[in-house]
Amino acid sequence: MKKNSNSNRPGKNDLILVAGAGGFIGGALARSLHEQGYTRIRAVDKKPLPHWYQRVPGVESLCLDLSHEDNCVQAVEGATEVYNLAADMGGMGFIERFRIQCLRSILINTNLIEAAWQAGVSRYFFASSACAYNVKLQEDPNCRALKEEDAYPAFAERGYGWEKLMSEMFCQEYWAERGMKTAIARFHNVYGPWGTWDGGREKAPAAICRKVLEAKHTGKKEIEIWGDGTQTRSFMYIDDCLHGIDKIMHTEALIATPINLGTSEMIAINDLVSLAEEIGGIKLKRSYDLGAPRGVAGRNSDNTFIRKMLGWEPSIPIRKGLKATYQWIEEQFRARQAGGHTVRDIY
């Protein structure tokens, strides 16, 4: 049942704000909007401009900390649509160790959505996360896939998950009480080129690709895996993520309605390592750090609802997406070894 319509989209000369545009997904979104022909894009991030993952020529780029109300007012001025992808986050190593930083991201959404409403913004997108789901349903690697209603009764991941769940509620109430159209997508592990690949904030696909490359470079054919490797996840390639954001943002039937945005292809971390080894053409001896952050035992996306509402779901296989990601990280890795500039080195 497809309910999407081009009539809901902004004009090519309307101003679109991408918050968190200095990050992986936000930078990719700003580039995608520019390539679609939108002429007025305002990209905002708190990182200094030289530290952004991507800078898009022709896009207005501002360094603003959106946890402050006055900066949000400046950012949304004149905007028709707002995409909020701004958050202090990273992979599981970051999420488990820096819960206060993750929680403080609620200030961004609280101030930005109020400023957007005050400015008369037509549509507001919030990037939520599968970390908002009840962790009691994720204690087995062979867990059932999570449906949207599984967020309640609430038992989200400490820090990051609770911030996302509360921010979702803000988006729902701004529609119910004030009539501003909001969209809410619960991301499931987004990965791909131009993402963080080392330094502590990277997610599992990028971290594993980097570790395989390091093993090849050093000749030490070993790899350390966080946890026991049985943890299961679904991983969504960035192209699917961007396509889903666009569809969810402009579907009237999904206003203020949280929806999964992820693939339903679940894979164990051990199998993800095997796939990276295959792509890299190497076989490694494995060791397991059982004390390292590992997150929930199992998580997968139930895509029944998104198929019903959009007639579509993320579908790029992990094998295809990981190959492209590995090749990009390999380019970055080789550039660093040669003393050249890489995305990671700008931090």
Sine and cosine of phi, psi and omega as CSV:
sin_phi,cos_phi,sin_psi,cos_psi,sin_omega,cos_omega
0.00,0.00,0.99,-0.17,-0.08,-1.00
-1.00,-0.07,0.80,-0.60,-0.09,-1.00
-0.82,-0.58,0.28,0.96,-0.04,-1.00
-0.99,0.11,0.44,-0.90,-0.03,-1.00
-0.48,-0.88,0.70,-0.71,0.02,-1.00
-0.92,0.38,-0.33,0.95,-0.05,-1.00
-0.92,0.40,-0.28,0.96,-0.02,-1.00
-1.00,0.07,-0.06,1.00,-0.14,-0.99
-1.00,0.04,0.43,-0.90,0.02,-1.00
-0.95,0.32,0.31,-0.95,0.11,-0.99
-0.95,0.31,0.37,-0.93,-0.05,-1.00
-0.89,0.46,-0.37,0.93,0.00,-1.00
-0.97,-0.24,0.11,0.99,0.09,-1.00
-0.97,0.25,0.50,-0.86,-0.01,-1.00
-0.99,0.15,0.78,-0.63,0.03,-1.00
-0.88,-0.48,0.77,-0.63,0.04,-1.00
-0.98,-0.20,0.78,-0.62,0.15,-0.99
-0.92,-0.39,0.95,-0.32,0.04,-1.00
-1.00,0.00,0.71,-0.71,-0.11,-0.99
0.99,0.11,0.43,0.90,-0.09,-1.00
-0.95,0.30,-0.19,0.98,0.07,-1.00
-0.99,0.12,-0.10,1.00,0.01,-1.00
-1.00,-0.06,-0.08,-1.00,-0.09,-1.00
-0.89,0.45,-0.87,0.49,-0.07,-1.00
-0.95,0.31,-0.68,0.74,0.00,-1.00
-0.88,0.48,-0.65,0.76,0.04,-1.00
-0.90,0.43,-0.65,0.76,0.03,-1.00
-0.91,0.41,-0.60,0.80,0.01,-1.00
-0.92,0.38,-0.69,0.72,0.02,-1.00
-0.86,0.51,-0.68,0.74,0.03,-1.00
-0.90,0.43,-0.67,0.74,0.00,-1.00
-0.89,0.46,-0.70,0.71,0.02,-1.00
-0.89,0.46,-0.65,0.76,0.04,-1.00
-0.89,0.46,-0.67,0.74,-0.01,-1.00
-0.93,0.36,-0.41,0.91,0.06,-1.00
-0.98,0.19,-0.11,0.99,0.08,-1.00
0.98,-0.19,0.13,0.99,0.08,-1.00
-0.96,0.30,0.78,-0.63,-0.19,-0.98
-0.99,-0.12,-0.28,0.96,-0.05,-1.00
-0.81,-0.59,1.00,-0.04,0.01,-1.00
-0.87,-0.49,0.79,-0.62,0.06,-1.00
-0.94,-0.33,0.89,-0.47,-0.01,-1.00
-0.96,-0.26,0.77,-0.64,-0.08,-1.00
-0.75,-0.66,0.67,-0.75,0.10,-1.00
-0.38,-0.93,0.45,-0.89,0.00,-1.00
-0.99,0.17,-0.29,0.96,0.04,-1.00
-0.94,0.35,0.59,-0.81,0.11,-0.99
-0.82,0.57,0.56,-0.83,-0.12,-0.99
-0.80,0.60,-0.64,0.77,0.01,-1.00
-0.91,0.42,-0.24,0.97,-0.05,-1.00
-0.99,-0.12,0.04,1.00,0.00,-1.00
-0.94,0.35,0.54,-0.84,0.04,-1.00
-0.89,0.46,-0.71,0.70,0.02,-1.00
-0.68,-0.73,0.63,-0.78,0.18,-0.98
-0.87,-0.49,0.80,-0.60,-0.08,-1.00
-0.97,-0.24,0.88,-0.47,0.04,-1.00
-0.84,0.54,0.69,-0.73,0.00,-1.00
1.00,0.02,-0.07,1.00,0.03,-1.00
-0.97,-0.23,0.75,-0.66,0.07,-1.00
-0.92,0.38,0.86,-0.50,-0.08,-1.00
-0.87,-0.49,0.83,-0.55,-0.07,-1.00
-0.81,-0.58,0.64,-0.77,0.09,-1.00
-0.99,-0.12,0.97,-0.23,-0.02,-1.00
-0.63,-0.78,0.67,-0.74,0.10,-0.99
-1.00,0.03,0.96,-0.30,-0.12,-0.99
-0.99,0.16,0.10,0.99,0.15,-0.99
-0.98,0.22,-0.14,0.99,0.02,-1.00
-0.97,-0.24,0.73,-0.68,-0.11,-0.99
-0.85,0.52,-0.70,0.72,-0.07,-1.00
-0.91,0.42,-0.56,0.83,0.04,-1.00
-0.93,0.37,-0.56,0.83,0.05,-1.00
-0.92,0.40,-0.65,0.76,0.04,-1.00
-0.87,0.50,-0.69,0.72,0.04,-1.00
-0.90,0.44,-0.66,0.75,-0.09,-1.00
-0.92,0.40,-0.63,0.78,-0.12,-0.99
-1.00,0.03,-0.10,0.99,-0.08,-1.00
-0.82,0.57,0.86,-0.51,0.05,-1.00
0.99,0.15,0.03,1.00,-0.09,-1.00
-0.98,0.18,0.58,-0.81,0.11,-0.99
-1.00,-0.08,-0.67,0.75,0.04,-1.00
-0.80,-0.60,0.54,-0.84,0.06,-1.00
-0.78,-0.62,0.76,-0.65,0.10,-0.99
-0.92,-0.39,0.92,-0.40,-0.02,-1.00
-0.99,-0.14,0.99,-0.16,0.11,-0.99
-0.91,-0.42,0.28,0.96,-0.05,-1.00
-1.00,0.09,0.82,-0.58,0.04,-1.00
-0.23,-0.97,0.48,-0.88,0.09,-1.00
-1.00,-0.03,0.98,-0.20,-0.11,-0.99
-0.42,-0.91,0.03,-1.00,0.03,-1.00
-0.12,-0.99,-0.43,-0.90,0.05,-1.00
-0.97,0.25,-0.11,-0.99,-0.09,-1.00
-0.87,0.48,-0.54,0.84,0.03,-1.00
-0.86,0.51,-0.62,0.78,0.02,-1.00
-0.97,0.22,-0.71,0.70,-0.08,-1.00
-0.88,0.48,-0.64,0.77,-0.04,-1.00
-0.98,0.21,-0.46,0.89,-0.08,-1.00
-1.00,-0.05,-0.36,0.93,-0.09,-1.00
-0.77,-0.64,0.89,0.45,-0.07,-1.00
-0.93,0.37,-0.57,0.82,0.00,-1.00
-0.91,0.42,-0.70,0.72,0.04,-1.00
-0.86,0.51,-0.66,0.75,0.02,-1.00
-0.91,0.42,-0.69,0.72,0.00,-1.00
-0.89,0.47,-0.58,0.81,-0.05,-1.00
-0.92,0.39,-0.23,0.97,0.07,-1.00
-0.90,0.43,-0.27,0.96,0.05,-1.00
-0.89,0.46,-0.44,0.90,0.04,-1.00
-0.90,0.44,-0.55,0.83,0.00,-1.00
-0.90,0.44,-0.81,0.58,-0.05,-1.00
-0.91,0.40,-0.62,0.78,-0.01,-1.00
-0.87,0.50,-0.73,0.69,-0.02,-1.00
-0.97,0.23,-0.59,0.81,-0.07,-1.00
-0.95,0.31,-0.65,0.76,-0.03,-1.00
-0.94,0.33,-0.56,0.83,0.07,-1.00
-0.92,0.39,-0.70,0.72,0.02,-1.00
-0.90,0.45,-0.62,0.78,0.02,-1.00
-0.90,0.44,-0.69,0.73,0.02,-1.00
-0.90,0.43,-0.71,0.71,0.01,-1.00
-0.87,0.49,-0.53,0.85,-0.04,-1.00
-1.00,0.07,-0.05,1.00,0.02,-1.00
0.98,0.20,0.46,0.89,0.04,-1.00
-0.88,0.48,0.67,-0.75,-0.05,-1.00
-0.98,0.20,-0.68,0.74,-0.05,-1.00
-0.66,-0.75,0.58,-0.82,-0.07,-1.00
-0.71,-0.70,0.84,-0.55,0.00,-1.00
-0.96,-0.27,0.71,-0.70,0.07,-1.00
-0.87,-0.49,0.79,-0.61,0.05,-1.00
-1.00,0.06,0.98,-0.18,0.06,-1.00
-1.00,-0.03,-0.25,-0.97,-0.11,-0.99
-0.49,-0.87,0.45,-0.89,0.11,-0.99
-0.91,0.42,-0.21,0.98,0.08,-1.00
-0.92,0.40,-0.19,0.98,0.05,-1.00
-0.97,0.25,-0.23,0.97,-0.06,-1.00
-0.97,0.25,0.39,-0.92,0.01,-1.00
-0.88,0.48,0.89,-0.45,-0.07,-1.00
-0.93,0.38,-0.33,0.94,0.02,-1.00
-0.92,0.40,-0.31,0.95,0.03,-1.00
-1.00,-0.01,0.08,1.00,-0.13,-0.99
-0.79,-0.62,0.55,0.84,-0.09,-1.00
-1.00,-0.09,0.03,1.00,-0.02,-1.00
-0.77,-0.64,0.73,-0.68,0.04,-1.00
-0.85,0.53,-0.42,0.91,0.02,-1.00
-0.99,-0.17,0.56,0.83,-0.04,-1.00
-0.90,0.44,0.38,-0.92,0.11,-0.99
-0.96,0.28,0.40,-0.92,0.02,-1.00
-0.92,0.39,0.54,-0.84,-0.09,-1.00
-1.00,0.06,0.79,-0.62,0.10,-0.99
-1.00,-0.06,0.35,-0.94,-0.06,-1.00
-0.83,0.56,-0.59,0.81,-0.04,-1.00
-0.95,0.30,-0.15,0.99,-0.03,-1.00
-0.96,0.26,-0.02,1.00,0.08,-1.00
-0.95,0.30,-0.32,0.95,0.00,-1.00
-0.79,-0.61,0.62,-0.78,0.02,1.00
-0.88,0.48,0.63,-0.78,-0.16,-0.99
-0.95,0.31,0.76,-0.64,0.14,-0.99
-0.40,-0.92,0.87,0.49,-0.11,-0.99
-0.95,0.30,0.22,-0.98,0.09,-1.00
-0.89,0.46,0.68,-0.74,-0.03,-1.00
-0.84,0.54,0.65,-0.76,0.02,-1.00
0.99,0.16,-0.99,-0.16,-0.13,-0.99
-0.85,0.53,-0.71,0.70,-0.05,-1.00
-0.91,0.42,-0.67,0.74,0.01,-1.00
-0.93,0.38,-0.59,0.81,0.07,-1.00
-0.87,0.50,-0.68,0.73,-0.02,-1.00
-0.91,0.41,-0.68,0.74,-0.04,-1.00
-0.91,0.42,-0.67,0.74,0.03,-1.00
-0.92,0.38,-0.61,0.79,0.02,-1.00
-0.93,0.37,-0.56,0.83,0.12,-0.99
-0.84,0.54,-0.69,0.73,-0.03,-1.00
-0.89,0.46,-0.63,0.77,0.07,-1.00
-0.84,0.54,-0.72,0.69,-0.02,-1.00
-0.89,0.46,-0.64,0.77,0.01,-1.00
-0.92,0.39,-0.64,0.77,-0.03,-1.00
-0.96,0.27,-0.50,0.86,0.06,-1.00
-0.92,0.39,-0.45,0.89,0.12,-0.99
-0.98,0.20,-0.74,0.67,-0.08,-1.00
-0.91,0.42,-0.66,0.75,-0.12,-0.99
-0.99,-0.12,-0.53,0.85,-0.13,-0.99
-0.86,-0.51,-0.09,1.00,0.14,-0.99
0.98,0.21,0.28,0.96,0.07,-1.00
-1.00,0.03,0.78,-0.63,-0.05,-1.00
-0.95,0.30,0.85,-0.53,0.00,-1.00
-0.85,-0.52,0.45,-0.89,0.04,-1.00
-0.77,-0.63,0.63,-0.78,-0.10,-1.00
-0.71,-0.70,0.90,-0.44,0.04,-1.00
-0.90,-0.44,0.78,-0.62,0.07,-1.00
-1.00,-0.04,0.98,-0.19,-0.04,-1.00
-0.94,0.34,0.62,-0.79,0.13,-0.99
-0.90,-0.43,0.99,-0.13,0.19,-0.98
0.73,0.68,0.98,0.19,0.00,-1.00
-1.00,0.09,0.69,-0.73,-0.01,-1.00
-0.58,-0.82,0.18,-0.98,0.05,-1.00
0.55,-0.83,-0.01,-1.00,0.04,-1.00
-0.86,0.50,0.46,-0.89,-0.01,-1.00
0.96,0.28,0.25,0.97,0.07,-1.00
-0.99,-0.13,0.19,-0.98,0.08,-1.00
-0.89,0.45,0.72,-0.69,-0.04,-1.00
-0.80,-0.60,-0.04,1.00,0.19,-0.98
-0.28,-0.96,0.03,-1.00,0.06,-1.00
0.98,-0.20,-0.14,0.99,0.06,-1.00
0.92,-0.40,-0.32,0.95,0.00,-1.00
-0.97,-0.23,-0.05,1.00,-0.06,-1.00
-0.95,0.33,0.44,-0.90,0.04,-1.00
-1.00,-0.09,0.13,-0.99,-0.18,-0.98
-0.81,0.59,-0.75,0.66,-0.04,-1.00
-0.84,0.54,-0.71,0.70,-0.01,-1.00
-0.93,0.36,-0.65,0.76,-0.01,-1.00
-0.89,0.46,-0.67,0.75,-0.02,-1.00
-0.93,0.37,-0.67,0.75,0.06,-1.00
-0.86,0.51,-0.70,0.71,0.00,-1.00
-0.89,0.46,-0.68,0.74,-0.02,-1.00
-0.90,0.43,-0.61,0.80,0.06,-1.00
-0.90,0.43,-0.69,0.73,0.02,-1.00
-0.90,0.43,-0.64,0.76,0.04,-1.00
-0.90,0.45,-0.64,0.77,0.02,-1.00
-0.90,0.44,-0.63,0.78,0.04,-1.00
-0.92,0.39,-0.64,0.77,-0.07,-1.00
-0.94,0.34,-0.66,0.75,-0.07,-1.00
-1.00,0.10,-0.34,0.94,-0.07,-1.00
0.99,0.12,-0.05,1.00,0.08,-1.00
-1.00,0.06,0.98,-0.21,-0.13,-0.99
-0.99,0.14,0.90,0.44,-0.02,-1.00
-0.70,-0.72,0.45,-0.89,0.07,-1.00
-0.59,-0.81,0.70,-0.71,0.06,-1.00
-0.99,-0.14,0.75,-0.66,-0.02,-1.00
-0.92,-0.40,0.72,-0.69,0.04,-1.00
-0.97,0.23,0.77,-0.64,-0.07,-1.00
0.99,0.15,-0.29,-0.96,-0.02,-1.00
-0.99,-0.11,0.06,1.00,0.06,-1.00
0.99,0.12,-0.08,1.00,0.00,-1.00
-1.00,0.04,-0.17,0.99,0.00,-1.00
-0.84,0.55,0.63,-0.78,-0.01,-1.00
-0.89,-0.46,0.54,-0.84,0.02,-1.00
-0.50,-0.87,0.24,-0.97,0.29,-0.96
-0.93,-0.38,0.57,-0.82,-0.06,-1.00
-0.82,-0.58,0.77,-0.64,-0.07,-1.00
-0.95,-0.31,0.80,-0.59,0.02,-1.00
-0.95,0.32,0.55,-0.84,-0.13,-0.99
-0.83,0.56,-0.59,0.80,0.00,-1.00
-0.89,0.46,-0.66,0.75,0.07,-1.00
-0.90,0.44,-0.64,0.77,0.00,-1.00
-0.86,0.50,-0.74,0.67,-0.02,-1.00
-0.89,0.45,-0.66,0.75,0.02,-1.00
-0.89,0.46,-0.67,0.74,0.00,-1.00
-0.92,0.38,-0.65,0.76,0.05,-1.00
-0.83,0.56,-0.73,0.68,-0.02,-1.00
-0.88,0.48,-0.72,0.70,-0.03,-1.00
-0.92,0.40,-0.71,0.70,-0.04,-1.00
-0.91,0.41,-0.65,0.76,-0.02,-1.00
-0.87,0.49,-0.54,0.84,-0.16,-0.99
-0.92,-0.40,0.42,0.91,0.06,-1.00
-0.94,-0.34,0.92,-0.39,-0.09,-1.00
-0.85,0.52,-0.60,0.80,-0.05,-1.00
-0.94,0.35,-0.16,0.99,-0.01,-1.00
-0.95,-0.30,0.20,0.98,0.01,-1.00
-0.85,0.52,0.78,-0.62,0.06,-1.00
0.84,0.54,0.48,0.88,-0.06,-1.00
-0.86,-0.52,0.95,-0.32,0.04,-1.00
-0.86,0.50,0.66,-0.75,-0.05,-1.00
-0.57,-0.82,0.63,-0.78,0.06,-1.00
-0.90,0.44,0.67,-0.74,0.17,-0.99
-0.74,-0.68,1.00,-0.08,-0.03,-1.00
-0.13,-0.99,0.25,-0.97,0.08,-1.00
-0.99,0.16,0.31,-0.95,0.07,-1.00
-0.98,-0.20,0.23,0.97,0.02,-1.00
-1.00,0.04,0.99,-0.15,-0.03,-1.00
-1.00,0.06,0.65,-0.76,-0.02,-1.00
-0.62,-0.79,0.64,-0.77,0.07,-1.00
-0.98,0.21,0.48,-0.88,0.00,-1.00
-0.86,0.50,-0.64,0.77,0.06,-1.00
-0.84,0.55,-0.65,0.76,0.00,-1.00
-0.96,0.29,-0.52,0.86,0.08,-1.00
-0.91,0.42,-0.64,0.77,0.07,-1.00
-0.89,0.46,-0.69,0.72,0.02,-1.00
-0.87,0.49,-0.63,0.78,0.01,-1.00
-0.92,0.39,-0.67,0.74,0.04,-1.00
-0.90,0.43,-0.61,0.79,0.06,-1.00
-0.89,0.46,-0.68,0.73,0.01,-1.00
-0.88,0.47,-0.71,0.71,0.01,-1.00
-0.90,0.44,-0.64,0.77,-0.03,-1.00
-0.99,0.15,-0.16,0.99,0.02,-1.00
0.93,0.36,0.65,0.76,-0.04,-1.00
-0.52,-0.86,0.46,-0.89,0.10,-1.00
-0.87,-0.49,0.77,-0.64,-0.14,-0.99
-0.87,-0.49,0.49,-0.87,0.13,-0.99
-0.98,0.19,0.72,-0.70,-0.10,-1.00
-0.97,-0.25,0.65,-0.76,0.19,-0.98
-0.80,-0.59,0.42,-0.91,-0.12,-0.99
-0.83,-0.56,0.81,-0.58,0.06,-1.00
-0.99,-0.10,0.99,-0.11,-0.08,-1.00
-0.96,0.27,-0.20,0.98,0.04,-1.00
-1.00,-0.09,-0.08,1.00,-0.03,-1.00
-0.98,0.20,0.38,-0.93,0.08,-1.00
-0.84,0.54,0.72,-0.70,-0.03,-1.00
-0.73,-0.68,-0.21,0.98,-0.01,-1.00
0.95,0.30,-0.32,-0.95,0.01,-1.00
-0.94,0.34,0.30,-0.95,-0.05,-1.00
-0.95,0.32,-0.58,0.82,-0.03,-1.00
-0.42,-0.91,0.62,-0.79,0.03,-1.00
-0.45,-0.89,0.74,-0.67,0.06,-1.00
-0.57,-0.82,0.37,-0.93,-0.04,-1.00
-0.99,-0.13,0.83,-0.56,0.16,-0.99
-1.00,0.09,0.89,-0.45,-0.12,-0.99
-0.98,-0.20,0.30,0.96,0.02,-1.00
-0.83,0.55,-0.71,0.71,-0.08,-1.00
-0.94,0.34,-0.69,0.72,-0.03,-1.00
-0.93,0.37,-0.56,0.83,0.07,-1.00
-0.91,0.41,-0.64,0.77,0.01,-1.00
-0.90,0.43,-0.70,0.72,-0.12,-0.99
-0.99,0.14,-0.54,0.84,-0.11,-0.99
-0.91,-0.42,-0.24,0.97,-0.12,-0.99
0.90,0.44,0.50,0.87,-0.11,-0.99
-0.37,-0.93,0.39,-0.92,0.15,-0.99
-0.40,-0.92,0.40,-0.92,0.08,-1.00
-0.86,0.51,0.71,-0.70,-0.16,-0.99
-0.60,-0.80,0.05,1.00,0.01,-1.00
-0.93,0.37,0.87,-0.50,-0.08,-1.00
-0.90,0.44,0.50,-0.86,0.01,-1.00
-0.87,0.49,-0.56,0.83,0.01,-1.00
-0.88,0.48,-0.70,0.72,-0.01,-1.00
-0.94,0.33,-0.72,0.69,-0.03,-1.00
-0.92,0.38,-0.62,0.78,-0.02,-1.00
-0.93,0.36,-0.56,0.83,0.04,-1.00
-0.88,0.47,-0.72,0.70,0.03,-1.00
-0.90,0.43,-0.63,0.78,0.01,-1.00
-0.92,0.39,-0.71,0.71,0.02,-1.00
-0.86,0.51,-0.70,0.71,-0.03,-1.00
-0.90,0.44,-0.62,0.79,0.02,-1.00
-0.93,0.36,-0.70,0.71,0.02,-1.00
-0.90,0.44,-0.58,0.82,0.05,-1.00
-0.88,0.48,-0.66,0.75,0.07,-1.00
-0.88,0.48,-0.70,0.72,0.02,-1.00
-0.90,0.44,-0.68,0.73,-0.02,-1.00
-0.88,0.47,-0.72,0.70,0.00,-1.00
-0.92,0.40,-0.61,0.79,0.03,-1.00
-0.89,0.45,-0.65,0.76,0.03,-1.00
-0.91,0.43,-0.70,0.72,-0.02,-1.00
-0.88,0.47,-0.49,0.87,0.00,-1.00
-1.00,0.03,0.02,1.00,0.01,-1.00
0.99,0.11,0.25,0.97,-0.02,-1.00
-1.00,0.00,-0.04,-1.00,-0.04,-1.00
-0.99,0.10,0.71,-0.70,0.09,-1.00
-0.76,-0.64,0.25,-0.97,0.03,-1.00
-0.87,0.49,-0.69,0.72,-0.05,-1.00
-0.91,0.42,-0.56,0.83,-0.11,-0.99
-0.95,0.32,-0.16,0.99,-0.02,-1.00
-0.99,0.14,-0.18,0.98,-0.02,-1.00
-0.98,0.21,0.00,0.00,0.00,0.00
